[in-house]
């Protein structure tokens, strides 16, 4: 109705059900695990655990009255021979693979992040891939583990790419 944020569930051949009639944000992306038991969100706003107040991830169980829990917006990351703290730059896409791992397309950073299952409020990414051309915008994973993603490939064209037969190791290097 324009005054509240409602999270709905619409089962195949079922009735539309409101899971939460006062969800505290409007998601820009949403994903669900293959078992249909956990939801993941990207949203814009501010939280107590993030100082800059920009883009955040949250997770929630799929049940009536569900309350989302924020996931870390900054996290320790090992790379380039040292450990440092990074943040999502501008995540725009979410997907869950058949193993329950959460994949994040981070448009602003040009990266993909993977959060291994089980994903929870304290989970942090452990693997990334970086695009060498363009910026990732969205990501999807089918039941066979094939990853599809869209990239904005400057100057202004959008392409759909396919990376066949994930395993995660296929996504740990630069993708060109």
ZADRENLO-992937 format. One record per residue: x, y, z of N, C-alpha, C, O in turn; chain; residue number from 1. Coordinates in steps of 0.1 Angstrom, whole numbers. Atoms other than C-alpha are relative to their C-alpha. Layout:
REM ZADRENLO-992937
+-------+-------+-------+-------+-------+-------+-------+-------+-------+-------+-------+-------+------+-----+
:   nxx :   nyy :   nzz :  caxx :  cayy :  cazz :   cxx :   cyy :   czz :   oxx :   oyy :   ozz : unit : pos :
+-------+-------+-------+-------+-------+-------+-------+-------+-------+-------+-------+-------+------+-----+
:     X :     Y :     Z :     X :     Y :     Z :     X :     Y :     Z :     X :     Y :     Z :    A : NUM :
...
+-------+-------+-------+-------+-------+-------+-------+-------+-------+-------+-------+-------+------+-----+
//
This chain:
REM ZADRENLO-992937
+-------+-------+-------+-------+-------+-------+-------+-------+-------+-------+-------+-------+------+-----+
:   nxx :   nyy :   nzz :  caxx :  cayy :  cazz :   cxx :   cyy :   czz :   oxx :   oyy :   ozz : unit : pos :
+-------+-------+-------+-------+-------+-------+-------+-------+-------+-------+-------+-------+------+-----+
:     8 :   -12 :     0 :     0 :     0 :     0 :     9 :    13 :     0 :     3 :    24 :     1 :    A :   1 :
:    -9 :   -12 :     1 :    30 :    23 :    -2 :     5 :     5 :    14 :    13 :    14 :    14 :    A :   2 :
:    -4 :    -5 :   -14 :    33 :    28 :    36 :     7 :   -11 :     8 :    13 :    -8 :    18 :    A :   3 :
:    -7 :    11 :    -7 :    46 :    -7 :    47 :     7 :    -8 :   -10 :     4 :    -9 :   -22 :    A :   4 :
:    -7 :     9 :     8 :    70 :   -32 :    34 :    -5 :   -14 :     4 :    -3 :   -18 :    16 :    A :   5 :
:     6 :    13 :    -3 :    54 :   -67 :    32 :     8 :   -10 :    -8 :    11 :    -9 :   -20 :    A :   6 :
:    -7 :    11 :     5 :    73 :   -99 :    26 :   -11 :   -11 :    -3 :   -17 :   -16 :     7 :    A :   7 :
:    10 :    10 :     3 :    51 :  -124 :     7 :     6 :   -13 :    -4 :    18 :   -13 :    -9 :    A :   8 :
:    -3 :    13 :     5 :    53 :  -161 :    -1 :   -11 :    -4 :    -9 :   -23 :    -3 :    -6 :    A :   9 :
:    10 :     4 :    10 :    36 :  -174 :   -32 :     4 :   -14 :    -5 :    11 :   -15 :   -15 :    A :  10 :
:    -4 :    14 :     4 :    39 :  -212 :   -34 :    -7 :    -3 :   -14 :   -17 :     2 :   -17 :    A :  11 :
:     5 :     5 :    13 :    34 :  -229 :   -68 :   -14 :    -6 :     3 :   -15 :   -15 :    12 :    A :  12 :
:    14 :     5 :    -2 :    -4 :  -236 :   -71 :    -5 :     2 :    14 :   -13 :    -6 :    19 :    A :  13 :
:     5 :    -3 :   -14 :    -9 :  -221 :   -36 :    -5 :    14 :     1 :    -7 :    21 :    -9 :    A :  14 :
:     5 :   -13 :    -3 :   -22 :  -190 :   -20 :    11 :     9 :     5 :    20 :     5 :    12 :    A :  15 :
:   -10 :   -10 :    -4 :    -3 :  -158 :   -15 :    -2 :     2 :    15 :   -13 :     4 :    20 :    A :  16 :
:     0 :    -1 :   -14 :     7 :  -155 :    21 :    10 :    11 :     4 :    21 :    11 :    -1 :    A :  17 :
:   -10 :   -10 :    -6 :    22 :  -125 :    40 :     8 :    -6 :    11 :     2 :   -11 :    21 :    A :  18 :
:    -9 :     5 :   -11 :    52 :  -137 :    60 :     3 :    11 :    10 :     4 :     7 :    22 :    A :  19 :
:    -3 :   -11 :    -9 :    58 :  -103 :    75 :    -6 :    12 :    -5 :    -3 :    16 :   -17 :    A :  20 :
:     6 :   -12 :     5 :    37 :   -72 :    72 :     7 :    13 :     4 :     2 :    24 :     1 :    A :  21 :
:    -8 :   -12 :    -4 :    63 :   -48 :    86 :    15 :    -3 :    -2 :    23 :     0 :     8 :    A :  22 :
:   -14 :     2 :     2 :    96 :   -59 :    71 :     7 :    14 :     0 :     2 :    23 :    -6 :    A :  23 :
:    -6 :   -13 :    -2 :   121 :   -31 :    80 :     7 :     6 :   -12 :    13 :    17 :   -10 :    A :  24 :
:    -7 :    -6 :    12 :   134 :   -24 :    45 :    -7 :    -5 :   -13 :   -14 :   -15 :   -13 :    A :  25 :
:     5 :     5 :    13 :   126 :   -28 :     8 :    13 :    -6 :    -7 :    22 :     1 :   -10 :    A :  26 :
:   -12 :     7 :     6 :   150 :   -54 :    -7 :     1 :     4 :   -15 :    -8 :     6 :   -22 :    A :  27 :
:    -3 :    -2 :    14 :   167 :   -46 :   -40 :     2 :   -13 :    -7 :     2 :   -14 :   -20 :    A :  28 :
:    -2 :    13 :     6 :   174 :   -83 :   -45 :    -4 :   -10 :    11 :    -2 :    -7 :    23 :    A :  29 :
:     4 :    10 :   -10 :   161 :  -115 :   -28 :     4 :   -13 :    -6 :     2 :   -15 :   -18 :    A :  30 :
:    -3 :    13 :     4 :   172 :  -151 :   -30 :    -5 :   -10 :    11 :    -6 :    -6 :    23 :    A :  31 :
:     4 :    10 :    -9 :   160 :  -183 :   -13 :     8 :   -13 :    -2 :    12 :   -16 :   -13 :    A :  32 :
:    -8 :    13 :     2 :   179 :  -216 :    -6 :    -9 :   -10 :    -6 :   -21 :    -9 :    -7 :    A :  33 :
:     7 :    11 :     7 :   169 :  -248 :   -24 :   -10 :    -7 :     8 :   -20 :   -12 :     3 :    A :  34 :
:    10 :     7 :    -9 :   151 :  -262 :     6 :   -12 :     9 :     3 :   -21 :     5 :    10 :    A :  35 :
:    11 :   -10 :    -3 :   129 :  -230 :     8 :    -1 :     3 :    15 :   -12 :     7 :    19 :    A :  36 :
:     0 :    -2 :   -14 :   139 :  -225 :    44 :     7 :    13 :     4 :     5 :    18 :    16 :    A :  37 :
:    -7 :   -13 :    -4 :   161 :  -193 :    43 :    -1 :    10 :   -11 :     1 :     6 :   -23 :    A :  38 :
:     0 :   -11 :     9 :   158 :  -160 :    26 :    12 :     9 :     1 :    17 :    10 :    13 :    A :  39 :
:   -11 :    -9 :     0 :   186 :  -136 :    17 :    -4 :    13 :    -7 :   -11 :    12 :   -18 :    A :  40 :
:     4 :   -13 :     6 :   182 :   -99 :     9 :    12 :     9 :    -2 :    22 :     8 :     5 :    A :  41 :
:    -9 :   -12 :     1 :   202 :   -69 :    -4 :   -10 :    12 :     2 :   -20 :    12 :    -4 :    A :  42 :
:     8 :   -12 :    -2 :   188 :   -36 :     9 :     9 :    12 :     3 :    20 :    11 :     7 :    A :  43 :
:    -7 :   -12 :    -2 :   198 :     0 :    12 :    -6 :     6 :    13 :   -18 :     5 :    16 :    A :  44 :
:     5 :    -6 :   -12 :   196 :    17 :    46 :    12 :     1 :    10 :    23 :     3 :     5 :    A :  45 :
:   -11 :    -1 :   -10 :   216 :    19 :    78 :    -3 :   -10 :    11 :   -14 :   -13 :    14 :    A :  46 :
:     1 :     9 :   -11 :   223 :    -5 :   106 :    10 :     3 :    11 :    18 :    12 :     9 :    A :  47 :
:    -9 :    -3 :   -11 :   240 :    -5 :   140 :    14 :    -5 :    -2 :    23 :    -1 :     4 :    A :  48 :
:   -13 :     6 :     2 :   268 :   -27 :   128 :     8 :     5 :   -12 :    19 :     1 :   -15 :    A :  49 :
:    -7 :    -6 :    12 :   278 :    -6 :    97 :    -1 :    15 :     1 :   -12 :    21 :     3 :    A :  50 :
:     0 :   -14 :    -2 :   289 :    29 :   100 :    -4 :     9 :   -12 :    -9 :    20 :   -10 :    A :  51 :
:     2 :    -9 :    11 :   285 :    42 :    65 :   -15 :     0 :    -5 :   -19 :    10 :   -12 :    A :  52 :
:    14 :     0 :     3 :   248 :    32 :    60 :    -2 :     0 :   -15 :    -8 :     9 :   -20 :    A :  53 :
:     3 :     0 :    15 :   247 :    21 :    23 :    -7 :   -13 :    -4 :   -19 :   -13 :    -4 :    A :  54 :
:     6 :    12 :     5 :   241 :   -15 :    12 :     3 :   -11 :    10 :    14 :   -12 :    15 :    A :  55 :
:    -1 :    10 :   -10 :   235 :   -44 :    35 :    -6 :   -13 :    -5 :   -15 :   -13 :   -14 :    A :  56 :
:     6 :    13 :     2 :   228 :   -81 :    34 :    -7 :    -4 :    12 :    -3 :    -1 :    23 :    A :  57 :
:     7 :     5 :   -11 :   203 :   -98 :    56 :    -5 :   -14 :    -3 :    -6 :   -18 :   -15 :    A :  58 :
:     6 :    13 :     1 :   190 :  -133 :    62 :   -12 :    -2 :     9 :   -12 :     4 :    19 :    A :  59 :
:    12 :     2 :    -9 :   157 :  -146 :    76 :    -5 :   -14 :    -3 :    -4 :   -19 :   -15 :    A :  60 :
:     7 :    12 :     3 :   139 :  -179 :    80 :   -12 :     2 :    -8 :   -18 :    13 :    -7 :    A :  61 :
:    12 :    -1 :     7 :   110 :  -186 :    57 :   -11 :    -5 :     9 :   -14 :   -17 :    10 :    A :  62 :
:    11 :     3 :    -9 :    82 :  -185 :    82 :    -8 :    12 :     3 :    -3 :    24 :     2 :    A :  63 :
:     8 :   -11 :    -3 :    53 :  -163 :    93 :     6 :     8 :    11 :    12 :     2 :    21 :    A :  64 :
:    -6 :    -9 :   -10 :    65 :  -133 :   113 :    15 :     1 :     0 :    21 :     5 :     9 :    A :  65 :
:   -15 :     0 :     2 :   100 :  -137 :   100 :     6 :    14 :     3 :     1 :    24 :    -2 :    A :  66 :
:    -8 :   -12 :    -2 :   125 :  -111 :   112 :    14 :    -1 :    -6 :    21 :   -10 :    -1 :    A :  67 :
:   -13 :     1 :     6 :   156 :  -105 :    91 :    11 :     4 :    10 :     9 :    12 :    18 :    A :  68 :
:   -12 :    -3 :    -8 :   190 :  -105 :   107 :    11 :     5 :    -9 :    13 :     0 :   -20 :    A :  69 :
:   -11 :    -6 :     8 :   218 :   -83 :    93 :    12 :    -9 :     0 :    16 :   -15 :    10 :    A :  70 :
:   -13 :     7 :     1 :   249 :  -100 :    80 :    11 :    11 :     0 :     8 :    23 :    -3 :    A :  71 :
:   -11 :   -10 :     0 :   283 :   -83 :    83 :     1 :     7 :   -13 :     1 :     1 :   -24 :    A :  72 :
:    -3 :    -7 :    12 :   289 :   -55 :    58 :    15 :     2 :    -2 :    19 :     6 :   -13 :    A :  73 :
:   -14 :     0 :     2 :   326 :   -55 :    64 :     5 :   -13 :     7 :     0 :   -18 :    16 :    A :  74 :
:    -5 :    13 :    -5 :   347 :   -86 :    70 :    15 :    -1 :    -3 :    20 :     5 :   -12 :    A :  75 :
:   -14 :     2 :     3 :   383 :   -98 :    72 :     1 :    -8 :   -12 :    -7 :   -17 :   -15 :    A :  76 :
:    -2 :     7 :    12 :   396 :  -111 :    40 :    15 :    -2 :    -3 :    23 :     7 :    -2 :    A :  77 :
:   -14 :     3 :     3 :   428 :  -128 :    31 :     3 :     0 :   -15 :    -5 :    -7 :   -23 :    A :  78 :
:    -3 :     0 :    14 :   443 :  -120 :    -2 :    13 :     8 :    -2 :    17 :    17 :     6 :    A :  79 :
:   -12 :    -7 :     3 :   474 :  -107 :   -19 :    11 :    -1 :    11 :    19 :     8 :    13 :    A :  80 :
:   -11 :     3 :   -10 :   496 :  -122 :     9 :    -3 :     6 :    13 :     6 :     5 :    22 :    A :  81 :
:     3 :    -6 :   -13 :   479 :  -104 :    38 :   -15 :     0 :     3 :   -23 :    -3 :    -6 :    A :  82 :
:    14 :    -1 :    -4 :   446 :  -101 :    57 :    -4 :    14 :     2 :     4 :    22 :     8 :    A :  83 :
:     4 :   -14 :    -2 :   427 :   -69 :    55 :   -16 :     0 :     0 :   -22 :   -10 :    -2 :    A :  84 :
:    14 :    -1 :    -1 :   391 :   -57 :    60 :    -6 :     7 :   -13 :     0 :    17 :   -18 :    A :  85 :
:     7 :    -6 :    12 :   368 :   -51 :    30 :   -15 :     1 :     3 :   -20 :    -5 :    12 :    A :  86 :
:    15 :    -1 :    -1 :   332 :   -41 :    25 :    -5 :    -3 :   -14 :     2 :    -2 :   -24 :    A :  87 :
:     7 :     0 :    13 :   307 :   -48 :    -3 :     0 :    14 :    -5 :    -3 :    23 :     2 :    A :  88 :
:     0 :   -13 :     6 :   310 :   -19 :   -27 :   -14 :     4 :    -4 :   -19 :    15 :    -1 :    A :  89 :
:    13 :    -2 :     4 :   276 :   -21 :   -43 :    -7 :   -13 :    -5 :    -8 :   -15 :   -17 :    A :  90 :
:     6 :    13 :     4 :   260 :   -56 :   -43 :   -13 :     2 :    -6 :   -21 :    10 :    -2 :    A :  91 :
:    12 :    -1 :     7 :   233 :   -60 :   -68 :    -7 :   -13 :    -3 :   -19 :   -13 :    -6 :    A :  92 :
:     6 :    13 :     3 :   226 :   -97 :   -73 :     3 :   -11 :    11 :    14 :   -11 :    16 :    A :  93 :
:    -1 :    12 :    -9 :   221 :  -128 :   -51 :    -4 :   -12 :    -7 :   -14 :   -12 :   -15 :    A :  94 :
:     5 :    13 :     4 :   218 :  -165 :   -58 :     5 :   -10 :    10 :    15 :    -8 :    17 :    A :  95 :
:    -4 :    11 :    -8 :   220 :  -197 :   -39 :     2 :   -12 :    -9 :    -7 :   -16 :   -17 :    A :  96 :
:    -2 :    12 :     8 :   236 :  -228 :   -54 :    -5 :   -12 :     6 :   -10 :   -12 :    18 :    A :  97 :
:     6 :    12 :    -6 :   225 :  -264 :   -49 :     6 :    -4 :    13 :    -1 :   -12 :    20 :    A :  98 :
:    -6 :     4 :   -13 :   249 :  -268 :   -20 :    -4 :     9 :    11 :     1 :     7 :    23 :    A :  99 :
:     4 :   -10 :   -10 :   234 :  -238 :    -2 :     9 :    11 :     2 :     7 :    19 :    11 :    A : 100 :
:   -10 :   -12 :     0 :   263 :  -214 :    -8 :    -7 :    12 :    -6 :   -14 :    11 :   -16 :    A : 101 :
:     6 :   -12 :     5 :   252 :  -178 :   -12 :    10 :     7 :    -9 :    22 :     9 :    -5 :    A : 102 :
:    -9 :    -7 :     9 :   267 :  -160 :   -42 :    -5 :    15 :    -1 :   -17 :    17 :    -2 :    A : 103 :
:     3 :   -14 :     0 :   269 :  -122 :   -44 :     7 :     7 :   -12 :    19 :     5 :   -13 :    A : 104 :
:    -7 :    -8 :    11 :   275 :  -100 :   -75 :     1 :    14 :     6 :    -9 :    20 :     9 :    A : 105 :
:    -3 :   -13 :    -6 :   291 :   -68 :   -63 :     4 :     9 :   -11 :    16 :    10 :   -15 :    A : 106 :
:    -2 :    -9 :    12 :   287 :   -43 :   -91 :    11 :    10 :     3 :    20 :    12 :    -6 :    A : 107 :
:    -9 :   -11 :    -3 :   307 :   -15 :   -74 :    15 :    -5 :     0 :    24 :     2 :    -4 :    A : 108 :
:   -14 :     5 :    -1 :   338 :   -37 :   -68 :     4 :    -9 :   -11 :    16 :   -12 :   -13 :    A : 109 :
:    -3 :     9 :    11 :   336 :   -58 :   -99 :     3 :   -14 :     4 :    10 :   -21 :    -3 :    A : 110 :
:    -4 :    13 :    -6 :   337 :   -89 :   -78 :   -13 :    -9 :     2 :   -24 :    -4 :     2 :    A : 111 :
:    10 :    10 :    -4 :   317 :  -121 :   -70 :     5 :    -5 :    14 :    17 :    -8 :    15 :    A : 112 :
:    -3 :     6 :   -13 :   316 :  -133 :   -34 :    -8 :   -12 :     2 :   -19 :   -14 :    -3 :    A : 113 :
:     7 :    12 :    -4 :   307 :  -167 :   -21 :     0 :    -1 :    15 :    11 :     0 :    22 :    A : 114 :
:     1 :     3 :   -14 :   295 :  -174 :    14 :    -4 :   -14 :     1 :   -15 :   -18 :    -2 :    A : 115 :
:     3 :    14 :    -1 :   297 :  -211 :    22 :   -12 :    -3 :     9 :   -14 :     4 :    19 :    A : 116 :
:    11 :     4 :    -8 :   267 :  -229 :    36 :     6 :    -7 :    13 :    17 :   -12 :    12 :    A : 117 :
:    12 :    -7 :    -2 :   254 :  -228 :    62 :     1 :    15 :     2 :    10 :    19 :     9 :    A : 118 :
:    -1 :   -14 :     0 :   248 :  -191 :    57 :    -8 :     5 :    12 :   -20 :     1 :    14 :    A : 119 :
:     7 :    -6 :   -12 :   239 :  -171 :    88 :     4 :    14 :     2 :    12 :    20 :    -5 :    A : 120 :
:    -2 :   -14 :    -2 :   240 :  -137 :   103 :    15 :     3 :     3 :    19 :    15 :     1 :    A : 121 :
:   -14 :    -2 :    -2 :   277 :  -141 :   112 :     9 :    -5 :   -11 :    22 :    -5 :    -9 :    A : 122 :
:    -8 :     6 :    11 :   289 :  -157 :    79 :     8 :    11 :    -7 :     3 :    23 :    -8 :    A : 123 :
:    -8 :    -9 :     8 :   316 :  -141 :    59 :     5 :    -7 :   -13 :     6 :   -19 :   -13 :    A : 124 :
:    -5 :     6 :    12 :   328 :  -147 :    23 :    13 :    -6 :     1 :    22 :    -1 :     9 :    A : 125 :
:   -13 :     6 :     0 :   357 :  -170 :    17 :     6 :    -1 :   -13 :    18 :    -3 :   -14 :    A : 126 :
:    -5 :     1 :    14 :   361 :  -170 :   -21 :    -5 :    11 :    -8 :   -16 :    16 :    -6 :    A : 127 :
:     5 :   -11 :     9 :   359 :  -143 :   -47 :     5 :    -3 :   -14 :    14 :   -11 :   -17 :    A : 128 :
:    -5 :     0 :    14 :   363 :  -139 :   -84 :    -1 :    15 :    -4 :   -10 :    22 :     0 :    A : 129 :
:     0 :   -14 :     5 :   370 :  -106 :  -102 :    -2 :     0 :   -15 :     5 :    -8 :   -22 :    A : 130 :
:     1 :    -1 :    14 :   359 :   -96 :  -136 :    11 :     9 :    -5 :    14 :    19 :     1 :    A : 131 :
:   -10 :    -8 :     6 :   386 :   -83 :  -159 :    -6 :    10 :   -10 :     1 :    19 :   -14 :    A : 132 :
:     7 :    -9 :     9 :   361 :   -67 :  -182 :   -14 :     2 :     5 :   -21 :    -8 :     7 :    A : 133 :
:    13 :    -3 :    -4 :   329 :   -50 :  -171 :    -3 :    -2 :    15 :     6 :    -5 :    22 :    A : 134 :
:     4 :     1 :   -14 :   310 :   -50 :  -138 :   -12 :   -10 :     1 :   -21 :    -9 :    -7 :    A : 135 :
:    11 :     9 :    -1 :   288 :   -78 :  -126 :   -13 :     7 :     5 :   -12 :    16 :    14 :    A : 136 :
:    13 :    -6 :    -4 :   251 :   -69 :  -121 :    -9 :   -10 :     7 :   -15 :    -7 :    18 :    A : 137 :
:     9 :    10 :    -6 :   231 :  -100 :  -114 :     7 :   -14 :    -1 :    16 :   -16 :    -9 :    A : 138 :
:    -6 :    13 :     0 :   238 :  -137 :  -108 :   -11 :   -10 :     3 :   -21 :    -7 :    10 :    A : 139 :
:    10 :    10 :    -3 :   217 :  -169 :  -109 :     8 :   -14 :    -1 :    18 :   -15 :    -8 :    A : 140 :
:    -6 :    13 :     1 :   226 :  -206 :  -104 :   -12 :   -10 :    -2 :   -22 :    -9 :     6 :    A : 141 :
:    11 :    10 :     3 :   205 :  -235 :  -118 :     3 :   -12 :     9 :    13 :   -13 :    17 :    A : 142 :
:     0 :    12 :    -9 :   199 :  -269 :  -101 :    12 :    -8 :    -3 :    16 :   -17 :     6 :    A : 143 :
:   -12 :     7 :     3 :   230 :  -283 :  -118 :    13 :     7 :     4 :    24 :     1 :     3 :    A : 144 :
:   -12 :    -7 :    -4 :   253 :  -257 :  -104 :     6 :     9 :   -10 :    17 :    14 :    -8 :    A : 145 :
:    -5 :    -9 :    11 :   258 :  -237 :  -136 :    -3 :    14 :     4 :   -15 :    17 :     8 :    A : 146 :
:     2 :   -14 :    -4 :   263 :  -200 :  -128 :    -2 :     8 :   -13 :     5 :     7 :   -23 :    A : 147 :
:     3 :   -10 :    11 :   248 :  -173 :  -151 :     2 :    13 :     7 :    -2 :    15 :    18 :    A : 148 :
:     0 :   -13 :    -5 :   256 :  -137 :  -146 :     0 :    10 :   -11 :     3 :     7 :   -23 :    A : 149 :
:     0 :   -11 :     9 :   251 :  -104 :  -163 :    11 :    10 :     3 :    14 :    12 :    15 :    A : 150 :
:   -10 :   -10 :    -3 :   278 :   -78 :  -167 :    -3 :    12 :    -9 :    -9 :    11 :   -20 :    A : 151 :
:     1 :   -12 :     8 :   277 :   -43 :  -178 :    14 :     2 :    -6 :    24 :     5 :     1 :    A : 152 :
:   -13 :     0 :     7 :   305 :   -42 :  -204 :     1 :    14 :    -7 :    -5 :    15 :   -18 :    A : 153 :
:     0 :   -14 :     6 :   313 :    -5 :  -211 :     5 :    -1 :   -14 :    14 :    -9 :   -17 :    A : 154 :
:     8 :   -11 :    -2 :   306 :    14 :  -232 :   -15 :    -3 :    -1 :   -21 :    -1 :   -12 :    A : 155 :
:    14 :     1 :     0 :   270 :     6 :  -223 :    -7 :   -12 :    -4 :   -19 :   -13 :    -4 :    A : 156 :
:     7 :    12 :     4 :   263 :   -29 :  -235 :    -1 :   -10 :    11 :     7 :   -10 :    20 :    A : 157 :
:     2 :    10 :   -10 :   249 :   -57 :  -214 :     1 :   -13 :    -6 :    -5 :   -16 :   -17 :    A : 158 :
:    -2 :    14 :     6 :   260 :   -93 :  -220 :    -5 :   -10 :    11 :    -3 :    -7 :    23 :    A : 159 :
:     2 :    11 :    -9 :   248 :  -125 :  -205 :    11 :   -11 :    -2 :    13 :   -15 :   -14 :    A : 160 :
:   -11 :     9 :     1 :   276 :  -149 :  -198 :    -4 :   -13 :     8 :   -12 :   -13 :    17 :    A : 161 :
:     2 :    13 :    -7 :   276 :  -186 :  -187 :    13 :    -6 :     4 :    23 :    -6 :    -4 :    A : 162 :
:   -12 :     8 :    -4 :   302 :  -204 :  -166 :    -6 :   -14 :     4 :   -14 :   -15 :    13 :    A : 163 :
:     6 :    13 :    -2 :   294 :  -241 :  -168 :     6 :    -8 :    11 :    18 :    -6 :    15 :    A : 164 :
:    -4 :     9 :   -11 :   296 :  -266 :  -140 :     9 :     6 :    10 :    21 :     3 :    11 :    A : 165 :
:    -7 :    -8 :   -10 :   306 :  -244 :  -112 :    12 :    -8 :     5 :    20 :     2 :     4 :    A : 166 :
:    -1 :    -2 :   -14 :   325 :  -259 :   -89 :     6 :    14 :     4 :    10 :    21 :    -5 :    A : 167 :
:    -4 :   -14 :    -5 :   335 :  -229 :   -68 :    14 :     3 :    -5 :    17 :    15 :    -7 :    A : 168 :
:   -13 :    -3 :     5 :   371 :  -233 :   -80 :     0 :     7 :   -13 :    10 :    13 :   -17 :    A : 169 :
:     1 :    -6 :    13 :   360 :  -222 :  -114 :    -2 :    15 :     1 :     0 :    23 :    -8 :    A : 170 :
:     3 :   -14 :    -3 :   351 :  -188 :   -98 :    11 :     7 :     8 :     9 :    18 :    13 :    A : 171 :
:   -10 :    -6 :    -9 :   383 :  -182 :   -78 :    11 :     8 :    -8 :    20 :    13 :    -2 :    A : 172 :
:   -10 :    -7 :     8 :   403 :  -166 :  -107 :    -7 :    11 :    -7 :   -19 :    12 :    -7 :    A : 173 :
:     6 :   -11 :     8 :   398 :  -135 :  -128 :    -8 :    -6 :   -12 :    -3 :   -16 :   -18 :    A : 174 :
:     8 :     4 :    11 :   371 :  -140 :  -154 :     1 :    10 :   -11 :    -2 :    22 :    -9 :    A : 175 :
:    -1 :   -10 :    11 :   377 :  -124 :  -187 :    -9 :    -5 :   -12 :    -9 :     2 :   -22 :    A : 176 :
+-------+-------+-------+-------+-------+-------+-------+-------+-------+-------+-------+-------+------+-----+
//
